[in-house]
Amino acid sequence: RWDTAGPELFTLRDRHDRDYVLSPTHEEAITELIASSPQMSHRSLPLRLYQVTSKFRDEMKPRSGLLRGKEFLMKDLYTFDTTPQAAEETYNAVCNAYDNIFRRIGVGYVK
């Protein structure tokens, strides 16, 4: 991501003059974790993993009307499915769950 995300990465240099990136996302780490699990098989799927953690970005402009700070708390959902159709079913189920949550608590939202 160093080359592809470029200036939006939150970078720093340590006292030994080494460059680091504060994590903007964790897709690679989650995927590597699942791939390295010896107990994982197609029978384990679908799998949904939630993660709530601090994220870091250095965005110059708002995206989709949202202005982000350099550090923010984000809830991510990583899903693993057996087929593209199963992935679409997972996506729809998650969307419906969030629709229900927002409707019950009375929060307006835009998809």
Backbone torsions as a table, in degrees:
resi	resn	phi	psi	omega
1	ARG	NA	-18.0	-179.8
2	TRP	-53.7	-44.1	-177.9
3	ASP	-82.9	-34.1	-174.2
4	THR	-84.2	-37.2	-177.9
5	ALA	-88.7	-24.9	173.8
6	GLY	55.6	-126.1	-170.0
7	PRO	-69.5	-11.1	178.2
8	GLU	-79.4	-13.2	176.3
9	LEU	-71.6	143.4	175.9
10	PHE	-89.5	103.9	-174.8
11	THR	-109.2	158.4	174.9
12	LEU	-152.0	163.8	179.6
13	ARG	-124.1	132.7	-177.9
14	ASP	-86.9	-179.2	-176.0
15	ARG	-67.7	-13.3	176.5
16	HIS	-97.6	12.8	178.1
17	ASP	65.5	29.9	175.8
18	ARG	-98.5	140.2	179.3
19	ASP	-88.0	142.5	177.8
20	TYR	-136.1	157.8	174.6
21	VAL	-123.1	129.6	172.2
22	LEU	-78.7	136.8	-168.9
23	SER	-57.6	117.8	174.9
24	PRO	-84.4	-22.8	-177.2
25	THR	-164.9	169.5	-174.5
26	HIS	-129.3	22.5	-178.8
27	GLU	-56.4	-44.6	-177.5
28	GLU	-62.9	-44.6	-178.1
29	ALA	-64.6	-42.9	-179.8
30	ILE	-66.4	-44.1	-179.7
31	THR	-62.9	-42.4	178.3
32	GLU	-63.8	-40.5	178.0
33	LEU	-59.5	-47.2	-179.7
34	ILE	-66.5	-43.1	-178.7
35	ALA	-64.6	-30.2	-176.8
36	SER	-88.8	-3.8	-177.9
37	SER	-78.2	117.5	-178.5
38	PRO	-68.7	-20.8	-179.7
39	GLN	-84.9	-6.5	-175.3
40	MET	-77.0	130.9	174.3
41	SER	-146.4	176.3	179.7
42	HIS	-61.9	-22.9	178.0
43	ARG	-70.9	-18.2	179.0
44	SER	-80.7	-8.5	-174.7
45	LEU	-100.1	151.2	3.9
46	PRO	-74.8	152.8	-179.8
47	LEU	-129.8	131.9	177.2
48	ARG	-121.3	123.1	179.3
49	LEU	-118.5	123.7	178.2
50	TYR	-101.5	145.4	177.7
51	GLN	-143.0	131.7	174.4
52	VAL	-117.8	119.7	-176.2
53	THR	-158.1	166.4	174.6
54	SER	-74.7	139.0	174.9
55	LYS	-120.8	156.7	-177.4
56	PHE	-132.3	129.8	176.0
57	ARG	-146.1	158.7	179.5
58	ASP	-127.9	64.7	-175.9
59	GLU	-81.0	139.5	-179.5
60	MET	-83.3	-34.3	-175.7
61	LYS	-129.2	155.3	175.0
62	PRO	-65.7	149.0	174.5
63	ARG	-116.3	135.9	179.7
64	SER	53.1	32.3	178.3
65	GLY	79.9	3.6	-179.7
66	LEU	-104.8	130.2	175.1
67	LEU	-100.3	120.6	-178.4
68	ARG	-102.6	146.3	171.6
69	GLY	-82.3	174.3	179.0
70	LYS	-67.0	-34.6	177.1
71	GLU	-124.3	134.4	178.5
72	PHE	-150.7	157.7	178.3
73	LEU	-92.0	131.7	-176.6
74	MET	-135.8	140.2	173.5
75	LYS	-102.1	117.6	179.3
76	ASP	-108.0	150.0	171.9
77	LEU	-124.6	122.3	176.3
78	TYR	-110.2	126.7	-178.2
79	THR	-119.3	147.3	178.2
80	PHE	-130.5	123.1	-176.2
81	ASP	-129.2	166.2	-177.5
82	THR	-86.4	-26.0	-177.3
83	THR	-142.8	161.4	174.0
84	PRO	-58.6	-36.7	178.3
85	GLN	-64.5	-42.9	178.3
86	ALA	-64.4	-37.4	177.5
87	ALA	-63.7	-39.1	177.5
88	GLU	-66.1	-38.2	176.5
89	GLU	-64.1	-41.6	176.7
90	THR	-61.5	-46.1	179.7
91	TYR	-57.7	-47.1	-179.5
92	ASN	-63.9	-39.7	178.7
93	ALA	-64.2	-41.5	179.2
94	VAL	-67.4	-43.2	177.0
95	CYS	-58.9	-44.2	179.1
96	ASN	-63.0	-39.5	178.9
97	ALA	-62.4	-45.2	178.7
98	TYR	-67.5	-38.1	175.0
99	ASP	-55.8	-47.4	-179.3
100	ASN	-63.2	-42.1	179.4
101	ILE	-61.7	-51.2	-177.5
102	PHE	-63.9	-38.9	178.9
103	ARG	-65.4	-43.2	-179.3
104	ARG	-65.1	-37.3	-178.5
105	ILE	-91.6	-2.3	174.5
106	GLY	77.0	30.1	179.1
107	VAL	-100.5	126.2	175.5
108	GLY	-73.4	149.4	-179.5
109	TYR	-154.3	164.1	177.3
110	VAL	-129.1	131.8	176.5
111	LYS	-94.4	NA	NA
